[in-house]
């Protein structure tokens, strides 16, 4: 475990380096001498890093308290990195940008280039199949697993093509949100591979020609 003396004596090097404390907490020191507290953790099978604050503004004792708060969130199946982004967004805008609010903003920007029939289809599909499940969820908390869970409900009723169209629309909402700093990453284009494939249209059996039909066909030939 680190001590205050070790932290104060940590000097910059040619390359950035880490000084480990405990429980995934470490001090990150850059070549310019900037020091920040970071927490290494795993969520949904992926290793991630959360910036807790800058030293000396955030002391060793305070960094350890934030580490424990983040670990409590992990025990509750909450990604502390996402929660930090939500808190930052709320601080900047004064409110949480929910998925429905962002989707409706995106929809409004597209109306001039869409035909009325298509515009009605887009908003109706979102209101019917998406908003009831994630309308109040902040954009920063809507990840790929959440989107797939919503689309699975659509697939369950057999609307395979609708699920794929909805994915395109949700991805467009994410691109819109990313351009405005509400999310840091777009939805992966590979997400469509997790959806059920569109079934091939059943071929109609060939109609048997009657004798007269065969004769007419030969005459046309």
N, C-alpha and C positions, 0 to 999 in steps of 0.2 A: 504493500500500500504506500501511496505517496505521502510526503510530509510537506508542510508549507515551505520549509527551507529548500527542499529539492526543487520545488516549483519555481521559487524565486531565483534559484541558481541556474535554471535551465536556459542555456544560451542558444542562439540560432546557429544552424549548421548550413552546409551547402545545399542540403535537401531537407524537406519537411520530415519530421519524425514524431513518434508518439511516446508518451510516458504513461505506462499503464498504472491504474489505481486498483480497482477491484470491481467485480460484477459487471464488466463490460465498459466501465468508465475509464476514459483516458484523456490526457492533455495533449493537444495537437499543436506543435510548434512549427511555424513557417520560417523560411530563410530570412524573412524581414524581421523576425522576432515576435510576430503576433501569436498570442496564445489563446486557445479556445478549448472549452470542455466539450467532449463528444461521447456519445454512448453507442456502443456496438450492440445490436440486438437482432433477433430473427423474428420475422412475422410472415405467415403464410408460406413458410418454407424458404424464404429468401433472407439473406443477410443484409441489414440496413444500418445506416449511421444517422444519429440525431444530434444536431448541434444544440447544446444546452445553454451556452452563453460564453462570454469572453472573460478571460482572467486579466486583471485582478478584480474587475467589476463583479464577477461571480466568484466567490471564495470556494475553497475546497469543500468546506462543510455544506455550503449551499448547493454545490454541484452534486454532492452525494444525496442530498434531499430530493433534488430533481430526478436523479437516477431512480430512487425508490418510488417516486410518483409515477415515472414511466413504466417501471416494472409492475406496479399495481394495475395500470391500464392494460398491459400485456396479459395479466392474469384474467382480466375481464374481456379478453379477446378484442381489444381496441388497439389500433396502430398508433403509438404515440407520435410518430412522424406526421401522420395525417392530422391528428389533433392539433399539433403545433401549427400546421399550415392553415387550418380553420381559424385558430385564434389570431394568427397574423392577418388573415383576410378580414376578420371581423373588426380588428383594430384599425385597419386601413379604410374600411367602407362604412363602419358603424353598424353593419348587420351581416348576417350570413346569406350568401348567394345560394339559394336553393336550386335544385335541378329544374323544377317547373318554371321558376322565374327566369332563369337563363334560357331555357328552351323557348319560352314565349318571346323573349327578346330576340333570339335568333330567328324565330318564325316571322316576327314583324319585319326584320330586315330583308326577308326573301319575298315578301308579297308582291313587290313591283315586278319581279321577274317570273312569277308563277301564274299559270292560268287559275281562275277561281275554283275549278273542279279539283285540280291537284292540291291547291291550298287547303281546301276543305278536307281532302283525304289525309293530308299530313297531320293537321291538328286533331282530327277525329281519331286517328290511330294512336296518337300520343295520349289523348284524354282517355281513351278506352283501355289501352294496354300498358301504359308506362306510368303516367301520373298517379294512378291509384296506389302504386307500390313505392315510388321513390320521390314523389312531388316535394316533400318537405326535407328531403335529405340534402345537406350542403354539397355543392359540386365536388369539393375536395374529398368527400367521403364516397363518392360514386366511383367504384373501381370496376375492373373487368369482371370480377366474380359477381358483383351486384348486377351488372348488366346481363350476364349470362343467366342469372337466376330469374330475372324478369322475362327474358326471352323464352326460357324453358316453359313458363306458364302459357305462352302463346303457342309454342310447339305442341304442348300437351293436348290442346283442343284440335290439333291437326292443321293449324294455319302456318305451314312451313314457310311459304313465300312471304307471308306477312311478317314473320319473325326476321327474315333477311332484310326486308325493306325498313323495318324498325331499327335494325342495327345500323344501316346506312344513315338514318336520321339522327340517331343518338351520337354516332361518330361526328356528324356535322355540328351538333350542339357542342361537343367537346372541342372541336377545332375552333369554333367561335369563342368558347370560354378561354381556351389557351391564348388566343390572340389578345385577350383582355386581362391576362395574368391571373385568372381564377383557378386554373389547373396548370401543372408543370409538364404533363405528358399527355399526348393524344391517345385515344384508344387504338390498340394495335390493329392493323389491317388483317392480321392472321386470325383475329377473333372469329371470323366467319367460318373458319375450319372447325370450330367447336359446335357449330349449329348442324342440325340434321340436313342432309342433302335433299334437294327438291326431287320428288319422285318423278320418274319418267312417265310421260303421258302414255296411257294404254293405247296400243294400236288397235284400230277397229278391224275386225276380221274381214278378209276380202269377200265381197259379195259374189255369190255364184251367178253367172250369167245364164239366162234361159236360152233355149235354142234360138228364138228370134233375136235375142240380144247378141248371141255369138255371130249370127248371120249379118246383123247390122254392123258389128265391129269389123268383120271381114270386108264388107263393102266399103267402109270408111278407109280401111288400110289400102 
